[in-house]
Amino acid sequence: MWPSVWFPVESEFLPLMDRCQGLIGQPWAYSTSHGQFLVRFYREGSESGIYLYCKDCDALRFESSWREARPTLHFVQGPTGHRIEIQDGERLKVSCGSAFLAESADYLHLPEPKM
């Protein structure tokens, strides 16, 4: 089930991002046509995780999974406006228009686009 509460990474709720430190990072879902990207951070053997949901993605690079995650956020002004850059060394690089965090005990999927 899709979490009812997602915290924008611009909010003061970055302790959830801090809790991703040291976990396993894994790209979970990606929709090129809708520019959506979902990353799961979790402990080995656990179904629950912290999810990073990125929208309006225009640049992505990621490994299939990695240990000892250390994601960082940077807010930049690009040629197309405000951008969020999320990076974990060379293992993850995302440039998106908005990003959100949520914790879930269930596996998540990208929401169906509204037509």
LUMDO-279884 format. One record per atom (N, C-alpha, C, CB): residue in one letter; x, y, z. Coordinates in pm, whole numbers. Glycine has a CB too. Layout:
BEGIN
drenke code: a c1: X c2: Y c3: Z
...
END
This chain:
BEGIN
drenke code: m c1: 84 c2: -118 c3: 0
drenke code: m c1: 0 c2: 0 c3: 0
drenke code: m c1: 89 c2: 124 c3: 0
drenke code: m c1: -96 c2: 0 c3: 122
drenke code: w c1: 53 c2: 220 c3: -83
drenke code: w c1: 126 c2: 346 c3: -94
drenke code: w c1: 108 c2: 425 c3: 35
drenke code: w c1: 77 c2: 428 c3: -217
drenke code: p c1: 219 c2: 473 c3: 97
drenke code: p c1: 207 c2: 548 c3: 223
drenke code: p c1: 122 c2: 673 c3: 206
drenke code: p c1: 345 c2: 587 c3: 274
drenke code: s c1: 45 c2: 704 c3: 307
drenke code: s c1: -42 c2: 823 c3: 300
drenke code: s c1: 37 c2: 951 c3: 326
drenke code: s c1: -156 c2: 810 c3: 400
drenke code: v c1: 152 c2: 940 c3: 390
drenke code: v c1: 233 c2: 1058 c3: 421
drenke code: v c1: 372 c2: 1043 c3: 359
drenke code: v c1: 244 c2: 1079 c3: 575
drenke code: w c1: 406 c2: 1139 c3: 274
drenke code: w c1: 540 c2: 1150 c3: 217
drenke code: w c1: 597 c2: 1284 c3: 261
drenke code: w c1: 537 c2: 1136 c3: 59
drenke code: f c1: 720 c2: 1285 c3: 303
drenke code: f c1: 784 c2: 1408 c3: 349
drenke code: f c1: 873 c2: 1465 c3: 240
drenke code: f c1: 867 c2: 1382 c3: 478
drenke code: p c1: 848 c2: 1589 c3: 198
drenke code: p c1: 936 c2: 1651 c3: 99
drenke code: p c1: 1078 c2: 1663 c3: 156
drenke code: p c1: 883 c2: 1792 c3: 57
drenke code: v c1: 1177 c2: 1638 c3: 72
drenke code: v c1: 1314 c2: 1645 c3: 123
drenke code: v c1: 1351 c2: 1788 c3: 164
drenke code: v c1: 1413 c2: 1594 c3: 19
drenke code: e c1: 1275 c2: 1886 c3: 119
drenke code: e c1: 1301 c2: 2024 c3: 160
drenke code: e c1: 1252 c2: 2052 c3: 302
drenke code: e c1: 1235 c2: 2120 c3: 63
drenke code: s c1: 1172 c2: 1962 c3: 356
drenke code: s c1: 1113 c2: 1983 c3: 488
drenke code: s c1: 1218 c2: 1963 c3: 597
drenke code: s c1: 994 c2: 1889 c3: 511
drenke code: e c1: 1175 c2: 1984 c3: 717
drenke code: e c1: 1263 c2: 1965 c3: 832
drenke code: e c1: 1268 c2: 1818 c3: 874
drenke code: e c1: 1217 c2: 2051 c3: 948
drenke code: f c1: 1206 c2: 1730 c3: 797
drenke code: f c1: 1200 c2: 1589 c3: 836
drenke code: f c1: 1316 c2: 1510 c3: 777
drenke code: f c1: 1068 c2: 1529 c3: 794
drenke code: l c1: 1433 c2: 1566 c3: 778
drenke code: l c1: 1549 c2: 1496 c3: 724
drenke code: l c1: 1605 c2: 1387 c3: 816
drenke code: l c1: 1656 c2: 1594 c3: 695
drenke code: p c1: 1558 c2: 1372 c3: 942
drenke code: p c1: 1604 c2: 1256 c3: 1018
drenke code: p c1: 1575 c2: 1125 c3: 947
drenke code: p c1: 1539 c2: 1256 c3: 1155
drenke code: l c1: 1469 c2: 1119 c3: 868
drenke code: l c1: 1440 c2: 999 c3: 791
drenke code: l c1: 1550 c2: 973 c3: 689
drenke code: l c1: 1302 c2: 1010 c3: 722
drenke code: m c1: 1601 c2: 1078 c3: 627
drenke code: m c1: 1713 c2: 1064 c3: 534
drenke code: m c1: 1838 c2: 1019 c3: 609
drenke code: m c1: 1740 c2: 1197 c3: 459
drenke code: d c1: 1858 c2: 1073 c3: 728
drenke code: d c1: 1973 c2: 1032 c3: 809
drenke code: d c1: 1967 c2: 883 c3: 843
drenke code: d c1: 1980 c2: 1115 c3: 938
drenke code: r c1: 1846 c2: 830 c3: 858
drenke code: r c1: 1832 c2: 688 c3: 892
drenke code: r c1: 1867 c2: 596 c3: 776
drenke code: r c1: 1690 c2: 660 c3: 938
drenke code: c c1: 1881 c2: 651 c3: 656
drenke code: c c1: 1924 c2: 571 c3: 539
drenke code: c c1: 2073 c2: 539 c3: 546
drenke code: c c1: 1892 c2: 645 c3: 408
drenke code: q c1: 2145 c2: 616 c3: 625
drenke code: q c1: 2291 c2: 599 c3: 633
drenke code: q c1: 2326 c2: 458 c3: 680
drenke code: q c1: 2352 c2: 704 c3: 728
drenke code: g c1: 2410 c2: 390 c3: 602
drenke code: g c1: 2458 c2: 257 c3: 638
drenke code: g c1: 2368 c2: 143 c3: 593
drenke code: g c1: 2473 c2: 250 c3: 784
drenke code: l c1: 2252 c2: 175 c3: 537
drenke code: l c1: 2161 c2: 70 c3: 489
drenke code: l c1: 2202 c2: 24 c3: 349
drenke code: l c1: 2015 c2: 121 c3: 489
drenke code: i c1: 2128 c2: -71 c3: 295
drenke code: i c1: 2148 c2: -115 c3: 157
drenke code: i c1: 2061 c2: -26 c3: 69
drenke code: i c1: 2113 c2: -267 c3: 138
drenke code: g c1: 2118 c2: 27 c3: -38
drenke code: g c1: 2043 c2: 107 c3: -134
drenke code: g c1: 2011 c2: 25 c3: -256
drenke code: g c1: 2120 c2: 234 c3: -173
drenke code: q c1: 1889 c2: 40 c3: -308
drenke code: q c1: 1850 c2: -37 c3: -425
drenke code: q c1: 1749 c2: 42 c3: -508
drenke code: q c1: 1791 c2: -173 c3: -384
drenke code: p c1: 1780 c2: 68 c3: -636
drenke code: p c1: 1678 c2: 126 c3: -723
drenke code: p c1: 1560 c2: 30 c3: -726
drenke code: p c1: 1734 c2: 152 c3: -868
drenke code: w c1: 1441 c2: 82 c3: -703
drenke code: w c1: 1326 c2: -6 c3: -685
drenke code: w c1: 1231 c2: -1 c3: -803
drenke code: w c1: 1252 c2: 31 c3: -558
drenke code: a c1: 1208 c2: 117 c3: -859
drenke code: a c1: 1119 c2: 130 c3: -974
drenke code: a c1: 1157 c2: 258 c3: -1049
drenke code: a c1: 969 c2: 133 c3: -931
drenke code: y c1: 1138 c2: 253 c3: -1181
drenke code: y c1: 1171 c2: 368 c3: -1264
drenke code: y c1: 1075 c2: 375 c3: -1382
drenke code: y c1: 1318 c2: 360 c3: -1314
drenke code: s c1: 1020 c2: 491 c3: -1405
drenke code: s c1: 931 c2: 513 c3: -1520
drenke code: s c1: 991 c2: 626 c3: -1602
drenke code: s c1: 785 c2: 547 c3: -1474
drenke code: t c1: 1050 c2: 591 c3: -1715
drenke code: t c1: 1111 c2: 693 c3: -1799
drenke code: t c1: 1007 c2: 788 c3: -1857
drenke code: t c1: 1190 c2: 629 c3: -1912
drenke code: s c1: 892 c2: 734 c3: -1895
drenke code: s c1: 790 c2: 818 c3: -1958
drenke code: s c1: 729 c2: 920 c3: -1863
drenke code: s c1: 681 c2: 731 c3: -2015
drenke code: h c1: 733 c2: 893 c3: -1734
drenke code: h c1: 677 c2: 987 c3: -1636
drenke code: h c1: 783 c2: 1047 c3: -1546
drenke code: h c1: 573 c2: 916 c3: -1551
drenke code: g c1: 911 c2: 1018 c3: -1573
drenke code: g c1: 1020 c2: 1079 c3: -1497
drenke code: g c1: 1015 c2: 1050 c3: -1349
drenke code: g c1: 1020 c2: 1226 c3: -1519
drenke code: q c1: 972 c2: 929 c3: -1311
drenke code: q c1: 962 c2: 892 c3: -1170
drenke code: q c1: 1065 c2: 785 c3: -1136
drenke code: q c1: 820 c2: 842 c3: -1136
drenke code: f c1: 1121 c2: 795 c3: -1016
drenke code: f c1: 1223 c2: 701 c3: -972
drenke code: f c1: 1202 c2: 675 c3: -824
drenke code: f c1: 1367 c2: 756 c3: -1001
drenke code: l c1: 1206 c2: 548 c3: -787
drenke code: l c1: 1185 c2: 507 c3: -649
drenke code: l c1: 1307 c2: 427 c3: -603
drenke code: l c1: 1053 c2: 423 c3: -633
drenke code: v c1: 1367 c2: 468 c3: -493
drenke code: v c1: 1484 c2: 400 c3: -436
drenke code: v c1: 1444 c2: 348 c3: -299
drenke code: v c1: 1608 c2: 497 c3: -426
drenke code: r c1: 1483 c2: 226 c3: -270
drenke code: r c1: 1455 c2: 164 c3: -140
drenke code: r c1: 1585 c2: 152 c3: -61
drenke code: r c1: 1388 c2: 25 c3: -158
drenke code: f c1: 1581 c2: 193 c3: 66
drenke code: f c1: 1692 c2: 174 c3: 159
drenke code: f c1: 1643 c2: 80 c3: 268
drenke code: f c1: 1742 c2: 313 c3: 219
drenke code: y c1: 1719 c2: -27 c3: 295
drenke code: y c1: 1669 c2: -128 c3: 388
drenke code: y c1: 1785 c2: -205 c3: 453
drenke code: y c1: 1576 c2: -225 c3: 316
drenke code: r c1: 1749 c2: -279 c3: 557
drenke code: r c1: 1843 c2: -370 c3: 622
drenke code: r c1: 1827 c2: -509 c3: 561
drenke code: r c1: 1819 c2: -375 c3: 777
drenke code: e c1: 1937 c2: -581 c3: 553
drenke code: e c1: 1936 c2: -717 c3: 497
drenke code: e c1: 1829 c2: -801 c3: 565
drenke code: e c1: 2075 c2: -783 c3: 514
drenke code: g c1: 1747 c2: -870 c3: 486
drenke code: g c1: 1643 c2: -959 c3: 537
drenke code: g c1: 1515 c2: -892 c3: 579
drenke code: g c1: 1696 c2: -1032 c3: 651
drenke code: s c1: 1505 c2: -761 c3: 563
drenke code: s c1: 1386 c2: -688 c3: 606
drenke code: s c1: 1301 c2: -647 c3: 486
drenke code: s c1: 1425 c2: -564 c3: 687
drenke code: e c1: 1170 c2: -660 c3: 500
drenke code: e c1: 1079 c2: -612 c3: 396
drenke code: e c1: 1055 c2: -462 c3: 410
drenke code: e c1: 946 c2: -687 c3: 401
drenke code: s c1: 1062 c2: -412 c3: 533
drenke code: s c1: 1037 c2: -269 c3: 553
drenke code: s c1: 1157 c2: -188 c3: 504
drenke code: s c1: 1009 c2: -239 c3: 701
drenke code: g c1: 1129 c2: -66 c3: 469
drenke code: g c1: 1236 c2: 19 c3: 421
drenke code: g c1: 1198 c2: 165 c3: 420
drenke code: g c1: 1277 c2: -23 c3: 283
drenke code: i c1: 1294 c2: 246 c3: 390
drenke code: i c1: 1274 c2: 389 c3: 369
drenke code: i c1: 1281 c2: 410 c3: 219
drenke code: i c1: 1381 c2: 477 c3: 448
drenke code: y c1: 1181 c2: 477 c3: 165
drenke code: y c1: 1173 c2: 496 c3: 21
drenke code: y c1: 1196 c2: 643 c3: -13
drenke code: y c1: 1036 c2: 450 c3: -33
drenke code: l c1: 1275 c2: 664 c3: -117
drenke code: l c1: 1300 c2: 795 c3: -173
drenke code: l c1: 1228 c2: 799 c3: -308
drenke code: l c1: 1456 c2: 825 c3: -187
drenke code: y c1: 1131 c2: 887 c3: -321
drenke code: y c1: 1049 c2: 898 c3: -441
drenke code: y c1: 1086 c2: 1028 c3: -512
drenke code: y c1: 896 c2: 894 c3: -408
drenke code: c c1: 1141 c2: 1016 c3: -633
drenke code: c c1: 1185 c2: 1132 c3: -710
drenke code: c c1: 1092 c2: 1152 c3: -829
drenke code: c c1: 1331 c2: 1115 c3: -757
drenke code: k c1: 1054 c2: 1278 c3: -853
drenke code: k c1: 966 c2: 1312 c3: -965
drenke code: k c1: 1036 c2: 1414 c3: -1053
drenke code: k c1: 830 c2: 1366 c3: -915
drenke code: d c1: 994 c2: 1418 c3: -1178
drenke code: d c1: 1050 c2: 1511 c3: -1275
drenke code: d c1: 1201 c2: 1489 c3: -1289
drenke code: d c1: 1020 c2: 1658 c3: -1234
drenke code: c c1: 1240 c2: 1363 c3: -1302
drenke code: c c1: 1382 c2: 1327 c3: -1315
drenke code: c c1: 1431 c2: 1358 c3: -1456
drenke code: c c1: 1404 c2: 1178 c3: -1281
drenke code: d c1: 1548 c2: 1419 c3: -1467
drenke code: d c1: 1604 c2: 1443 c3: -1599
drenke code: d c1: 1744 c2: 1384 c3: -1615
drenke code: d c1: 1609 c2: 1591 c3: -1628
drenke code: a c1: 1800 c2: 1332 c3: -1509
drenke code: a c1: 1931 c2: 1265 c3: -1518
drenke code: a c1: 1940 c2: 1161 c3: -1407
drenke code: a c1: 2049 c2: 1368 c3: -1507
drenke code: l c1: 1977 c2: 1040 c3: -1446
drenke code: l c1: 1990 c2: 929 c3: -1350
drenke code: l c1: 2113 c2: 847 c3: -1382
drenke code: l c1: 1863 c2: 840 c3: -1351
drenke code: r c1: 2176 c2: 802 c3: -1276
drenke code: r c1: 2282 c2: 701 c3: -1288
drenke code: r c1: 2281 c2: 623 c3: -1158
drenke code: r c1: 2424 c2: 766 c3: -1317
drenke code: f c1: 2278 c2: 490 c3: -1167
drenke code: f c1: 2272 c2: 412 c3: -1045
drenke code: f c1: 2326 c2: 272 c3: -1068
drenke code: f c1: 2129 c2: 405 c3: -993
drenke code: e c1: 2373 c2: 212 c3: -959
drenke code: e c1: 2412 c2: 72 c3: -959
drenke code: e c1: 2289 c2: -11 c3: -924
drenke code: e c1: 2529 c2: 46 c3: -858
drenke code: s c1: 2297 c2: -142 c3: -946
drenke code: s c1: 2181 c2: -228 c3: -919
drenke code: s c1: 2150 c2: -237 c3: -770
drenke code: s c1: 2205 c2: -367 c3: -975
drenke code: s c1: 2250 c2: -228 c3: -685
drenke code: s c1: 2233 c2: -216 c3: -539
drenke code: s c1: 2369 c2: -188 c3: -479
drenke code: s c1: 2169 c2: -347 c3: -477
drenke code: w c1: 2369 c2: -140 c3: -355
drenke code: w c1: 2496 c2: -111 c3: -289
drenke code: w c1: 2477 c2: -115 c3: -138
drenke code: w c1: 2552 c2: 26 c3: -333
drenke code: r c1: 2585 c2: -147 c3: -69
drenke code: r c1: 2585 c2: -151 c3: 77
drenke code: r c1: 2641 c2: -21 c3: 133
drenke code: r c1: 2668 c2: -272 c3: 128
drenke code: e c1: 2615 c2: 0 c3: 261
drenke code: e c1: 2666 c2: 119 c3: 330
drenke code: e c1: 2626 c2: 249 c3: 259
drenke code: e c1: 2818 c2: 112 c3: 342
drenke code: a c1: 2497 c2: 264 c3: 236
drenke code: a c1: 2445 c2: 383 c3: 169
drenke code: a c1: 2481 c2: 509 c3: 247
drenke code: a c1: 2293 c2: 373 c3: 152
drenke code: r c1: 2513 c2: 614 c3: 176
drenke code: r c1: 2544 c2: 745 c3: 232
drenke code: r c1: 2486 c2: 854 c3: 142
drenke code: r c1: 2698 c2: 763 c3: 249
drenke code: p c1: 2352 c2: 855 c3: 124
drenke code: p c1: 2294 c2: 953 c3: 32
drenke code: p c1: 2304 c2: 1096 c3: 84
drenke code: p c1: 2150 c2: 920 c3: 5
drenke code: t c1: 2326 c2: 1188 c3: -8
drenke code: t c1: 2332 c2: 1331 c3: 25
drenke code: t c1: 2240 c2: 1408 c3: -69
drenke code: t c1: 2479 c2: 1385 c3: 15
drenke code: l c1: 2195 c2: 1523 c3: -23
drenke code: l c1: 2106 c2: 1610 c3: -100
drenke code: l c1: 2173 c2: 1744 c3: -126
drenke code: l c1: 1972 c2: 1630 c3: -27
drenke code: h c1: 2149 c2: 1796 c3: -245
drenke code: h c1: 2196 c2: 1930 c3: -279
drenke code: h c1: 2085 c2: 1999 c3: -357
drenke code: h c1: 2329 c2: 1926 c3: -362
drenke code: f c1: 2059 c2: 2123 c3: -324
drenke code: f c1: 1958 c2: 2201 c3: -392
drenke code: f c1: 2029 c2: 2301 c3: -482
drenke code: f c1: 1863 c2: 2274 c3: -291
drenke code: v c1: 1997 c2: 2297 c3: -611
drenke code: v c1: 2067 c2: 2381 c3: -708
drenke code: v c1: 1967 c2: 2453 c3: -797
drenke code: v c1: 2164 c2: 2296 c3: -794
drenke code: q c1: 2012 c2: 2562 c3: -855
drenke code: q c1: 1933 c2: 2634 c3: -954
drenke code: q c1: 1991 c2: 2599 c3: -1090
drenke code: q c1: 1932 c2: 2791 c3: -928
drenke code: g c1: 1917 c2: 2525 c3: -1169
drenke code: g c1: 1962 c2: 2483 c3: -1300
drenke code: g c1: 1898 c2: 2566 c3: -1409
drenke code: g c1: 1933 c2: 2336 c3: -1323
drenke code: p c1: 1931 c2: 2535 c3: -1534
drenke code: p c1: 1874 c2: 2612 c3: -1645
drenke code: p c1: 1722 c2: 2598 c3: -1656
drenke code: p c1: 1937 c2: 2568 c3: -1775
drenke code: t c1: 1667 c2: 2489 c3: -1601
drenke code: t c1: 1521 c2: 2470 c3: -1606
drenke code: t c1: 1455 c2: 2504 c3: -1472
drenke code: t c1: 1488 c2: 2325 c3: -1645
drenke code: g c1: 1529 c2: 2564 c3: -1380
drenke code: g c1: 1473 c2: 2603 c3: -1251
drenke code: g c1: 1533 c2: 2524 c3: -1135
drenke code: g c1: 1324 c2: 2584 c3: -1252
drenke code: h c1: 1461 c2: 2523 c3: -1024
drenke code: h c1: 1503 c2: 2457 c3: -901
drenke code: h c1: 1518 c2: 2306 c3: -924
drenke code: h c1: 1401 c2: 2483 c3: -786
drenke code: r c1: 1632 c2: 2250 c3: -886
drenke code: r c1: 1657 c2: 2107 c3: -900
drenke code: r c1: 1711 c2: 2052 c3: -769
drenke code: r c1: 1757 c2: 2079 c3: -1017
drenke code: i c1: 1685 c2: 1924 c3: -746
drenke code: i c1: 1739 c2: 1854 c3: -632
drenke code: i c1: 1835 c2: 1749 c3: -686
drenke code: i c1: 1625 c2: 1789 c3: -543
drenke code: e c1: 1956 c2: 1749 c3: -636
drenke code: e c1: 2053 c2: 1648 c3: -676
drenke code: e c1: 2076 c2: 1556 c3: -557
drenke code: e c1: 2186 c2: 1713 c3: -724
drenke code: i c1: 2055 c2: 1428 c3: -579
drenke code: i c1: 2073 c2: 1326 c3: -477
drenke code: i c1: 2188 c2: 1238 c3: -522
drenke code: i c1: 1941 c2: 1243 c3: -453
drenke code: q c1: 2282 c2: 1217 c3: -433
drenke code: q c1: 2402 c2: 1145 c3: -472
drenke code: q c1: 2446 c2: 1052 c3: -360
drenke code: q c1: 2514 c2: 1241 c3: -508
drenke code: d c1: 2502 c2: 940 c3: -398
drenke code: d c1: 2566 c2: 847 c3: -303
drenke code: d c1: 2695 c2: 801 c3: -369
drenke code: d c1: 2471 c2: 724 c3: -267
drenke code: g c1: 2796 c2: 886 c3: -359
drenke code: g c1: 2923 c2: 859 c3: -427
drenke code: g c1: 2898 c2: 840 c3: -576
drenke code: g c1: 2991 c2: 734 c3: -367
drenke code: e c1: 2962 c2: 740 c3: -634
drenke code: e c1: 2942 c2: 707 c3: -775
drenke code: e c1: 2829 c2: 605 c3: -793
drenke code: e c1: 3071 c2: 653 c3: -836
drenke code: r c1: 2766 c2: 565 c3: -684
drenke code: r c1: 2667 c2: 458 c3: -688
drenke code: r c1: 2527 c2: 506 c3: -723
drenke code: r c1: 2663 c2: 388 c3: -557
drenke code: l c1: 2499 c2: 633 c3: -698
drenke code: l c1: 2367 c2: 689 c3: -725
drenke code: l c1: 2382 c2: 837 c3: -754
drenke code: l c1: 2271 c2: 666 c3: -605
drenke code: k c1: 2324 c2: 881 c3: -866
drenke code: k c1: 2317 c2: 1023 c3: -899
drenke code: k c1: 2183 c2: 1048 c3: -965
drenke code: k c1: 2436 c2: 1066 c3: -993
drenke code: v c1: 2106 c2: 1139 c3: -905
drenke code: v c1: 1973 c2: 1173 c3: -955
drenke code: v c1: 1959 c2: 1324 c3: -956
drenke code: v c1: 1861 c2: 1107 c3: -867
drenke code: s c1: 1903 c2: 1377 c3: -1062
drenke code: s c1: 1864 c2: 1517 c3: -1068
drenke code: s c1: 1714 c2: 1519 c3: -1093
drenke code: s c1: 1944 c2: 1597 c3: -1181
drenke code: c c1: 1640 c2: 1580 c3: -1000
drenke code: c c1: 1494 c2: 1578 c3: -1011
drenke code: c c1: 1434 c2: 1712 c3: -967
drenke code: c c1: 1435 c2: 1463 c3: -927
drenke code: g c1: 1308 c2: 1729 c3: -999
drenke code: g c1: 1238 c2: 1851 c3: -961
drenke code: g c1: 1183 c2: 1848 c3: -821
drenke code: g c1: 1128 c2: 1877 c3: -1057
drenke code: s c1: 1148 c2: 1727 c3: -773
drenke code: s c1: 1098 c2: 1713 c3: -636
drenke code: s c1: 1131 c2: 1573 c3: -587
drenke code: s c1: 945 c2: 1740 c3: -628
drenke code: a c1: 1143 c2: 1561 c3: -456
drenke code: a c1: 1175 c2: 1431 c3: -396
drenke code: a c1: 1109 c2: 1423 c3: -259
drenke code: a c1: 1329 c2: 1409 c3: -384
drenke code: f c1: 1069 c2: 1301 c3: -224
drenke code: f c1: 994 c2: 1277 c3: -101
drenke code: f c1: 1047 c2: 1151 c3: -33
drenke code: f c1: 843 c2: 1265 c3: -131
drenke code: l c1: 1029 c2: 1143 c3: 98
drenke code: l c1: 1069 c2: 1027 c3: 177
drenke code: l c1: 950 c2: 970 c3: 252
drenke code: l c1: 1182 c2: 1064 c3: 275
drenke code: a c1: 947 c2: 838 c3: 262
drenke code: a c1: 844 c2: 771 c3: 343
drenke code: a c1: 902 c2: 639 c3: 391
drenke code: a c1: 712 c2: 748 c3: 261
drenke code: e c1: 846 c2: 592 c3: 500
drenke code: e c1: 885 c2: 461 c3: 553
drenke code: e c1: 766 c2: 368 c3: 535
drenke code: e c1: 929 c2: 470 c3: 704
drenke code: s c1: 794 c2: 244 c3: 497
drenke code: s c1: 686 c2: 149 c3: 475
drenke code: s c1: 730 c2: 8 c3: 514
drenke code: s c1: 640 c2: 151 c3: 329
drenke code: a c1: 639 c2: -67 c3: 573
drenke code: a c1: 664 c2: -208 c3: 605
drenke code: a c1: 632 c2: -296 c3: 485
drenke code: a c1: 581 c2: -251 c3: 727
drenke code: d c1: 571 c2: -238 c3: 381
drenke code: d c1: 533 c2: -311 c3: 260
drenke code: d c1: 623 c2: -270 c3: 144
drenke code: d c1: 385 c2: -287 c3: 224
drenke code: y c1: 636 c2: -359 c3: 46
drenke code: y c1: 704 c2: -323 c3: -77
drenke code: y c1: 615 c2: -225 c3: -153
drenke code: y c1: 735 c2: -449 c3: -165
drenke code: l c1: 676 c2: -122 c3: -211
drenke code: l c1: 601 c2: -20 c3: -283
drenke code: l c1: 621 c2: -33 c3: -433
drenke code: l c1: 642 c2: 118 c3: -237
drenke code: h c1: 528 c2: 23 c3: -507
drenke code: h c1: 535 c2: 34 c3: -653
drenke code: h c1: 504 c2: 178 c3: -689
drenke code: h c1: 436 c2: -67 c3: -724
drenke code: l c1: 550 c2: 221 c3: -805
drenke code: l c1: 518 c2: 357 c3: -848
drenke code: l c1: 367 c2: 369 c3: -867
drenke code: l c1: 593 c2: 394 c3: -978
drenke code: p c1: 310 c2: 486 c3: -833
drenke code: p c1: 166 c2: 502 c3: -852
drenke code: p c1: 132 c2: 504 c3: -1001
drenke code: p c1: 115 c2: 631 c3: -783
drenke code: e c1: 15 c2: 458 c3: -1033
drenke code: e c1: -32 c2: 461 c3: -1172
drenke code: e c1: -53 c2: 607 c3: -1212
drenke code: e c1: -163 c2: 378 c3: -1189
drenke code: p c1: -7 c2: 646 c3: -1331
drenke code: p c1: -29 c2: 785 c3: -1374
drenke code: p c1: -177 c2: 811 c3: -1397
drenke code: p c1: 51 c2: 815 c3: -1503
drenke code: k c1: -218 c2: 933 c3: -1365
drenke code: k c1: -358 c2: 972 c3: -1386
drenke code: k c1: -373 c2: 1017 c3: -1531
drenke code: k c1: -402 c2: 1087 c3: -1286
drenke code: m c1: -469 c2: 962 c3: -1597
drenke code: m c1: -493 c2: 995 c3: -1738
drenke code: m c1: -602 c2: 1098 c3: -1751
drenke code: m c1: -529 c2: 871 c3: -1819
END
